Amino acid sequence: MADIELIIKVPENNYNQIKSTNDFYLTAEERLIKYGTPIPDNATNGDVLISLYPNLKYTIQNGRVVTTIGVASSFDLDWWNAPYQKGGKE
């Protein structure tokens, strides 16, 4: 079965408490939050990809961002720098 990626909002004080708690005392759901990848406010599409793939290497060539995410990928520079929309358009 494939994993499902979710974007959820967690109050900052709860998140900080979960992050600082020993795994032994956390529920399975809290461990998922603890080891999830936070998406910063005002992130761009490129910021999100870099957050999800911290070892991502990329170059800018002819107005495109060229990366290797498993296979070589290319993104329009305007899309790369556009604001990320959490959960789609609201």
C-alpha positions in Angstrom: 0.0 0.0 0.0 1.4 3.4 -0.9 1.9 6.2 1.6 -0.4 9.2 1.6 1.0 12.7 2.1 -1.0 15.1 4.2 -0.8 18.7 5.0 -2.3 19.5 8.4 -2.3 22.5 10.7 -1.0 21.9 14.3 -1.0 24.6 16.9 2.6 25.7 17.4 2.7 25.0 21.1 1.4 21.5 20.5 4.0 20.9 17.8 6.8 22.1 20.0 5.7 19.9 22.8 5.5 16.9 20.5 9.0 17.6 19.1 10.5 17.7 22.6 8.8 14.6 23.9 10.5 11.2 24.0 9.0 8.8 21.4 8.1 6.3 24.1 5.4 8.7 25.4 4.0 9.7 22.0 1.1 8.1 20.2 1.7 6.8 16.6 0.0 9.9 15.3 2.2 12.2 17.3 5.3 10.4 16.0 4.0 11.1 12.5 3.8 14.8 13.4 7.2 14.8 15.1 9.0 13.3 12.1 6.9 15.2 9.4 8.3 17.9 7.2 7.2 21.4 8.2 6.4 23.8 5.3 7.4 27.3 6.2 5.0 30.3 5.8 5.4 32.1 2.5 7.2 29.1 0.9 7.7 28.9 -2.8 7.2 25.7 -4.8 10.9 25.4 -4.9 11.2 25.8 -1.1 8.8 22.9 -0.7 10.7 20.6 -3.0 14.0 21.5 -1.2 12.2 20.8 2.2 11.0 17.4 1.0 14.3 16.5 -0.6 17.1 18.0 1.5 19.9 16.6 -0.7 18.3 18.0 -3.8 20.8 19.4 -6.3 19.6 21.9 -8.9 20.9 24.3 -11.5 19.2 27.1 -13.5 19.6 26.6 -17.2 17.8 28.8 -19.8 15.1 30.0 -17.5 14.4 26.5 -16.1 15.3 24.8 -12.9 16.9 21.4 -13.6 17.0 18.9 -10.7 17.5 15.2 -10.1 14.6 13.8 -8.0 15.0 10.1 -8.7 15.1 11.0 -12.4 16.2 14.3 -14.0 13.4 16.8 -13.8 12.9 20.3 -15.2 10.7 23.1 -13.8 9.8 26.5 -15.2 11.6 29.2 -13.2 8.3 31.1 -12.7 6.6 28.0 -11.2 9.7 27.3 -9.0 9.5 30.8 -7.5 5.7 31.0 -7.3 4.1 30.8 -3.8 3.2 27.3 -2.7 -0.5 26.9 -2.1 -0.9 24.6 0.9 -3.7 22.1 0.1 -4.6 23.8 -3.2 -6.4 27.0 -3.9 -8.6 28.4 -1.2 
